[in-house]
Every structure is written in C-alpha cells, then in structure tokens.
C-alpha cells in the first residue's frame, strides 16, 4: 500500500466533473490521484523534450547604417526554435519565424532601405495569428517543421 505523504486540492470546473465520473467508471481500480499524476508526468515530459531542442536566439529592433556599420537599437534574446526563413530579394526583406519556449511565435524582419538596415519583430499568440502576417512560402516552411516535429503540437490520442 502506498503511503500518501502530500495533499493537493484540485478545483474542477462544473463542465469537467463529467470526466472525473467517467474516469472512475473506466478505471475502477485506479485512483484519480494516480491518473492525474500520470497525465501530468506525460505532459511535463513532452514539454521538457520540446524545450531541450530550443536554443538561445537573438533578434534586433533598430537600424544600422550600411555606410559606417553603426547600429542604433536593441538586441533581444529568447529561447526558441527557428521554424523557417524567407528572403524577398525584390523588396529587400528577410523574415525569420521562431517558436518560443512559451509556445508563442516570433517573426523577425530585416529590411534594407536608403542605405540602412531596419530590424523589427512581432510576437503572436497562435500559429493562425502569425500565418495571417507572413508570406505563403514562410507559412509552408513553418507548417512543414511543425508537422515533422509533432511533439511541438498539441494532439489528441486516438483510442482505436
């Protein structure tokens, strides 16, 4: 018999109570505490695996003179994975898309205009938000990366 050494209160929304009843019905020999702990363990292990692949990234906001190579702006660092790169030579714009360790998306932009490089970035909460703001080619690269690395996406296990 396992000795219970810690107590934790779990507050459950009314609409989720059905799932607790269902769990008792489906797993009569397993305590709810054990089921919840197993789910937490699996979820944490997936998140740790995702974060292990992340490295420190650097982006900038500001401008740099191409003539005298003086940068006026600020450097920003974060942990993330580069999802894709896009280079529009016609408009002199380069874009890089990243997934951050908190699951947000960051798009860094570098553009060349009148002898200056301009640096900027935006952060988006969801992939659907970022996909509205980036070219189709970069969307495809990001989607390809996310599809190949399915532990970075949420999913539902099929019980089939």
Short mmCIF file of the C-alpha atoms (twelve columns), coordinates in Angstrom:
data_MODEL
# 
_entry.id   MODEL 
# 
loop_
_atom_site.group_PDB 
_atom_site.id 
_atom_site.type_symbol 
_atom_site.label_atom_id 
_atom_site.label_alt_id 
_atom_site.label_comp_id 
_atom_site.label_asym_id 
_atom_site.label_seq_id 
_atom_site.Cartn_x 
_atom_site.Cartn_y 
_atom_site.Cartn_z 
_atom_site.pdbx_PDB_model_num 
ATOM 1   C CA . UNK A 1   0.000   0.000  0.000   1 
ATOM 2   C CA . UNK A 2   1.365   3.416  -0.980  1 
ATOM 3   C CA . UNK A 3   1.536   5.932  1.826   1 
ATOM 4   C CA . UNK A 4   0.068   9.342  0.977   1 
ATOM 5   C CA . UNK A 5   2.539   11.970 2.115   1 
ATOM 6   C CA . UNK A 6   1.280   15.114 0.395   1 
ATOM 7   C CA . UNK A 7   -2.157  16.563 -0.138  1 
ATOM 8   C CA . UNK A 8   -3.107  18.831 -3.020  1 
ATOM 9   C CA . UNK A 9   -6.507  20.393 -3.584  1 
ATOM 10  C CA . UNK A 10  -7.798  20.268 -7.123  1 
ATOM 11  C CA . UNK A 11  -10.586 22.618 -8.105  1 
ATOM 12  C CA . UNK A 12  -12.614 21.351 -11.047 1 
ATOM 13  C CA . UNK A 13  -14.911 23.332 -13.317 1 
ATOM 14  C CA . UNK A 14  -18.521 22.093 -13.332 1 
ATOM 15  C CA . UNK A 15  -18.305 21.152 -17.010 1 
ATOM 16  C CA . UNK A 16  -15.291 18.898 -16.278 1 
ATOM 17  C CA . UNK A 17  -16.938 16.889 -13.489 1 
ATOM 18  C CA . UNK A 18  -18.335 14.513 -16.111 1 
ATOM 19  C CA . UNK A 19  -14.779 13.459 -16.972 1 
ATOM 20  C CA . UNK A 20  -13.988 12.630 -13.352 1 
ATOM 21  C CA . UNK A 21  -17.081 10.414 -13.182 1 
ATOM 22  C CA . UNK A 22  -16.118 8.818  -16.481 1 
ATOM 23  C CA . UNK A 23  -12.578 8.135  -15.207 1 
ATOM 24  C CA . UNK A 24  -13.955 6.409  -12.075 1 
ATOM 25  C CA . UNK A 25  -16.168 4.268  -14.307 1 
ATOM 26  C CA . UNK A 26  -13.409 3.348  -16.783 1 
ATOM 27  C CA . UNK A 27  -10.628 2.852  -14.220 1 
ATOM 28  C CA . UNK A 28  -12.354 1.479  -11.106 1 
ATOM 29  C CA . UNK A 29  -9.117  0.016  -9.720  1 
ATOM 30  C CA . UNK A 30  -7.015  3.171  -10.211 1 
ATOM 31  C CA . UNK A 31  -7.281  6.264  -8.017  1 
ATOM 32  C CA . UNK A 32  -7.982  9.637  -9.602  1 
ATOM 33  C CA . UNK A 33  -4.775  10.900 -7.996  1 
ATOM 34  C CA . UNK A 34  -2.800  8.230  -9.838  1 
ATOM 35  C CA . UNK A 35  -4.490  9.062  -13.179 1 
ATOM 36  C CA . UNK A 36  -3.896  12.800 -12.755 1 
ATOM 37  C CA . UNK A 37  -0.255  12.255 -11.754 1 
ATOM 38  C CA . UNK A 38  0.286   10.057 -14.842 1 
ATOM 39  C CA . UNK A 39  -1.201  12.710 -17.127 1 
ATOM 40  C CA . UNK A 40  0.926   15.431 -15.517 1 
ATOM 41  C CA . UNK A 41  4.050   13.285 -15.876 1 
ATOM 42  C CA . UNK A 42  3.394   12.634 -19.603 1 
ATOM 43  C CA . UNK A 43  2.592   16.303 -20.291 1 
ATOM 44  C CA . UNK A 44  5.710   17.542 -18.464 1 
ATOM 45  C CA . UNK A 45  7.942   15.028 -20.250 1 
ATOM 46  C CA . UNK A 46  6.629   16.204 -23.660 1 
ATOM 47  C CA . UNK A 47  7.216   19.864 -22.706 1 
ATOM 48  C CA . UNK A 48  10.750  19.146 -21.423 1 
ATOM 49  C CA . UNK A 49  11.614  17.310 -24.660 1 
ATOM 50  C CA . UNK A 50  10.371  20.297 -26.649 1 
ATOM 51  C CA . UNK A 51  12.376  22.761 -24.568 1 
ATOM 52  C CA . UNK A 52  15.524  20.641 -24.800 1 
ATOM 53  C CA . UNK A 53  15.636  21.335 -28.537 1 
ATOM 54  C CA . UNK A 54  15.373  25.076 -28.010 1 
ATOM 55  C CA . UNK A 55  18.436  27.288 -28.080 1 
ATOM 56  C CA . UNK A 56  19.071  30.942 -27.338 1 
ATOM 57  C CA . UNK A 57  18.040  33.105 -30.292 1 
ATOM 58  C CA . UNK A 58  18.874  36.770 -30.896 1 
ATOM 59  C CA . UNK A 59  16.712  39.357 -32.673 1 
ATOM 60  C CA . UNK A 60  17.024  43.116 -33.010 1 
ATOM 61  C CA . UNK A 61  14.913  46.273 -33.096 1 
ATOM 62  C CA . UNK A 62  16.511  49.329 -34.605 1 
ATOM 63  C CA . UNK A 63  18.539  50.338 -37.647 1 
ATOM 64  C CA . UNK A 64  22.072  50.057 -38.936 1 
ATOM 65  C CA . UNK A 65  23.842  52.319 -41.408 1 
ATOM 66  C CA . UNK A 66  25.350  50.270 -44.220 1 
ATOM 67  C CA . UNK A 67  27.902  53.027 -44.841 1 
ATOM 68  C CA . UNK A 68  29.530  53.190 -41.408 1 
ATOM 69  C CA . UNK A 69  28.089  49.987 -39.839 1 
ATOM 70  C CA . UNK A 70  26.728  51.785 -36.764 1 
ATOM 71  C CA . UNK A 71  23.756  50.015 -35.129 1 
ATOM 72  C CA . UNK A 72  21.226  52.102 -33.231 1 
ATOM 73  C CA . UNK A 73  18.762  49.889 -31.437 1 
ATOM 74  C CA . UNK A 74  18.474  46.998 -29.011 1 
ATOM 75  C CA . UNK A 75  19.300  43.297 -29.015 1 
ATOM 76  C CA . UNK A 76  16.769  40.816 -27.580 1 
ATOM 77  C CA . UNK A 77  17.370  37.175 -26.657 1 
ATOM 78  C CA . UNK A 78  14.958  34.322 -26.040 1 
ATOM 79  C CA . UNK A 79  14.877  30.537 -26.082 1 
ATOM 80  C CA . UNK A 80  13.277  29.127 -29.197 1 
ATOM 81  C CA . UNK A 81  13.467  27.132 -32.411 1 
ATOM 82  C CA . UNK A 82  13.814  28.694 -35.855 1 
ATOM 83  C CA . UNK A 83  10.895  27.405 -37.916 1 
ATOM 84  C CA . UNK A 84  11.702  28.987 -41.253 1 
ATOM 85  C CA . UNK A 85  13.435  31.696 -43.244 1 
ATOM 86  C CA . UNK A 86  12.197  33.838 -46.141 1 
ATOM 87  C CA . UNK A 87  14.272  36.151 -48.354 1 
ATOM 88  C CA . UNK A 88  12.456  38.508 -50.726 1 
ATOM 89  C CA . UNK A 89  15.288  39.906 -52.847 1 
ATOM 90  C CA . UNK A 90  12.910  42.071 -54.891 1 
ATOM 91  C CA . UNK A 91  11.692  44.026 -51.834 1 
ATOM 92  C CA . UNK A 92  14.946  43.578 -49.821 1 
ATOM 93  C CA . UNK A 93  13.119  41.938 -46.920 1 
ATOM 94  C CA . UNK A 94  14.235  38.929 -44.873 1 
ATOM 95  C CA . UNK A 95  11.955  37.181 -42.396 1 
ATOM 96  C CA . UNK A 96  12.671  34.513 -39.783 1 
ATOM 97  C CA . UNK A 97  9.934   32.712 -37.859 1 
ATOM 98  C CA . UNK A 98  10.535  31.177 -34.422 1 
ATOM 99  C CA . UNK A 99  8.609   29.098 -31.896 1 
ATOM 100 C CA . UNK A 100 9.377   30.304 -28.352 1 
ATOM 101 C CA . UNK A 101 9.620   28.155 -25.237 1 
ATOM 102 C CA . UNK A 102 6.280   29.563 -24.061 1 
ATOM 103 C CA . UNK A 103 4.620   28.373 -27.269 1 
ATOM 104 C CA . UNK A 104 4.356   31.795 -28.910 1 
ATOM 105 C CA . UNK A 105 5.520   32.655 -32.411 1 
ATOM 106 C CA . UNK A 106 8.023   35.420 -33.154 1 
ATOM 107 C CA . UNK A 107 8.700   36.835 -36.617 1 
ATOM 108 C CA . UNK A 108 11.867  38.902 -37.065 1 
ATOM 109 C CA . UNK A 109 12.099  41.230 -40.048 1 
ATOM 110 C CA . UNK A 110 15.181  42.786 -41.656 1 
ATOM 111 C CA . UNK A 111 14.669  45.270 -44.499 1 
ATOM 112 C CA . UNK A 112 17.068  47.369 -46.497 1 
ATOM 113 C CA . UNK A 113 16.006  50.912 -47.364 1 
ATOM 114 C CA . UNK A 114 18.002  54.002 -48.360 1 
ATOM 115 C CA . UNK A 115 21.370  52.667 -47.212 1 
ATOM 116 C CA . UNK A 116 20.068  51.411 -43.866 1 
ATOM 117 C CA . UNK A 117 19.103  48.038 -42.487 1 
ATOM 118 C CA . UNK A 118 15.925  48.154 -40.406 1 
ATOM 119 C CA . UNK A 119 15.281  45.440 -37.784 1 
ATOM 120 C CA . UNK A 120 11.935  44.687 -36.204 1 
ATOM 121 C CA . UNK A 121 9.977   41.763 -34.724 1 
ATOM 122 C CA . UNK A 122 6.451   40.843 -33.651 1 
ATOM 123 C CA . UNK A 123 5.205   38.164 -31.266 1 
ATOM 124 C CA . UNK A 124 1.987   36.204 -31.931 1 
ATOM 125 C CA . UNK A 125 0.000   34.001 -29.565 1 
ATOM 126 C CA . UNK A 126 -1.088  31.370 -32.097 1 
ATOM 127 C CA . UNK A 127 0.029   29.902 -35.394 1 
ATOM 128 C CA . UNK A 128 -3.186  31.086 -37.044 1 
ATOM 129 C CA . UNK A 129 -2.341  34.665 -35.948 1 
ATOM 130 C CA . UNK A 130 1.190   34.527 -37.364 1 
ATOM 131 C CA . UNK A 131 0.159   32.778 -40.575 1 
ATOM 132 C CA . UNK A 132 -2.009  35.793 -41.486 1 
ATOM 133 C CA . UNK A 133 1.058   38.059 -41.332 1 
ATOM 134 C CA . UNK A 134 3.726   36.088 -43.234 1 
ATOM 135 C CA . UNK A 135 4.155   35.108 -46.899 1 
ATOM 136 C CA . UNK A 136 2.807   31.763 -48.092 1 
ATOM 137 C CA . UNK A 137 6.341   30.409 -48.637 1 
ATOM 138 C CA . UNK A 138 7.235   31.018 -44.992 1 
ATOM 139 C CA . UNK A 139 3.879   29.599 -43.860 1 
ATOM 140 C CA . UNK A 140 4.719   26.383 -45.724 1 
ATOM 141 C CA . UNK A 141 8.173   26.133 -44.113 1 
ATOM 142 C CA . UNK A 142 6.718   26.684 -40.632 1 
ATOM 143 C CA . UNK A 143 3.909   24.174 -41.187 1 
ATOM 144 C CA . UNK A 144 6.388   21.628 -42.542 1 
ATOM 145 C CA . UNK A 145 8.586   21.992 -39.454 1 
ATOM 146 C CA . UNK A 146 5.644   21.779 -37.071 1 
ATOM 147 C CA . UNK A 147 4.273   18.712 -38.867 1 
ATOM 148 C CA . UNK A 148 7.632   16.911 -38.725 1 
ATOM 149 C CA . UNK A 149 8.080   17.736 -35.043 1 
ATOM 150 C CA . UNK A 150 4.711   16.718 -33.737 1 
ATOM 151 C CA . UNK A 151 5.747   16.915 -30.061 1 
ATOM 152 C CA . UNK A 152 5.622   20.702 -30.512 1 
ATOM 153 C CA . UNK A 153 1.934   20.499 -31.389 1 
ATOM 154 C CA . UNK A 154 -0.997  19.615 -29.246 1 
ATOM 155 C CA . UNK A 155 -2.767  16.438 -30.225 1 
ATOM 156 C CA . UNK A 156 -5.394  14.022 -29.137 1 
ATOM 157 C CA . UNK A 157 -4.580  10.338 -28.806 1 
ATOM 158 C CA . UNK A 158 -6.969  8.212  -30.814 1 
ATOM 159 C CA . UNK A 159 -8.264  5.224  -28.913 1 
ATOM 160 C CA . UNK A 160 -8.706  2.945  -31.927 1 
# 
